[in-house]
């Protein structure tokens, strides 16, 4: 004995059925929009900018006997950038800026060293750091000033 399945036909010509289908479509679209907004706002809340230490405090940590920090903004030339890329094996286009903040570290009678504040692109965003050098060019200390991370 063969059973026949009844086909259920929806009559779209009836206004109540058309409205209910349109209402369902609108509800689904609104739910999708709300979900996307929720996910994006949650993602933005997970990205944190963390300032670990102020530049002035970091300079005093590296050079505790300093009495003055002479600040100067510099922009590297093409030749300087190329030389640094060759020696250090880095690429300015992707991760480094050509703008640097340079500090000349001075006591009352002599120059103690120099410090460079730079920004490099990390995994989640920019990392701002400070490098302290003595007068011979030897690195004394590196301090991370600020970075971004995604917490989850």
N, C-alpha and C positions, 0 to 999 in steps of 0.2 A: 504494500500500500504506500503510495507516494504522498508525502505531505507537501503541500504548497505553502510557501512563505507568503504572508500577506505583505504587500508593499505598502508602505505608508507614504502617502504623497502629501507634501506640505503645500498648502494653497497660499502662495505669496500674494495673491490678489486681495486677500482679506486684510484690511487695514490693521487689525489688532496683531496679527502674526508678523507683519512687516515691521511694526513699531517695536515689538518685543525682540526681534532679531537685531534691529538697529540699536536698541538699548544694550543688548548683550555685547555687540561689537564696540560700542562706546565704553562700556565698563572694562572690557579687556584692554583697549587702548589706554585708558586712564591708569589701569593697574600697571601696565608696562612703563608708562611715563613716570609714575611714582616710584617704581622699583629702580629705574635708572637714576633718578634724582637721589634716592636713598644710598645707592651704591657709590655714586660720585661724592656725595657729602661725607660718607664714611671714609672713603679713600683720602680725601683732603684732610680729615681730622687725624689720620694716621701719620701724616708727614709733619715732623716736628723740626723746627729750627732751634738748635741748642747753642747758645752763646756760653762757652765755658769760662772764658776769662776776658777781661778788657785788655786792649793793647797796652795801655800804660802799666797795668799790673804785670803783664807778661814781660815787658821791658825791664821793670824793676826786679823781677825774678831772675832774669838772665844776667843783668848787670846791676847788682845791689849797691855798688859804690858810685854809680853814675849820679851826676848832679844836673845833667841836661841832655835832652834828646832833640836833636835838630832834624825835623821832618822835611822830606822832599819827595814830591811825586815825580816819577820818571816814566817815560815810554821808551821801550827798547827800539832801536833802529833795526832795519832788515839785517844788516851785517851782524849786529849783536845777537839777535834772535837766532840767526843761522849758526853762529859760533856756539851758542849755548845748546842748540839742538844737536850739533855734532858731538860736543864733549859729553853732554849729559844723556843723550839718547832719548830726548823727549820731543813731542810735537806741540807747537804752540797753537796750531789750528784747532785741535780737538780738546785739549785739556788745560792749557795755560793761557793766561792773559799776558799781553805785552806791557801792561801798566803795572807798575810796582810802587809801593811806598817804601822809601829808604829812610832809615834813621841813623844819624851819626851820633854815636854815644860818647859823651864828653864828661870828664871830671873838671875840676877847676883849673888843672894845669896840663892835661893831656887827653888824647883820644883813646878811649878804651876799646872801641870796636865799632861794628855796624850791625844793623838789624834790617831784615827785609820782610815786609808783609806781603803775602801773595795769596791768590785764590786759585785753586785747582778744582776741576770738575771730578767729583767722586761718583760712586755708584748711584746715589739718590739725589745728588745736587752738589752745590758748591761747598768746598772746604776752605776756610780761611785760616792761614797759619802764619807763624812768625819764626824766622830763623835768625839766631844770633851768631855773629862771627867775631873772632878777635882780629887784631890788626894784621896778622899774618894770613888771614883768610880761612882759619880752621874753625869748623862749626863748634860752637859752645853748647847750644841747646836748640831744640825745635819744640815749639808749643802750638798745639791746635787751639785756635781762638773760637771758631764757630763752625758748625757743620749741620747738615740735615740728615735725618734718617727716617725710615718708615718703621713704625712700631706695630707689632701685630700680635 
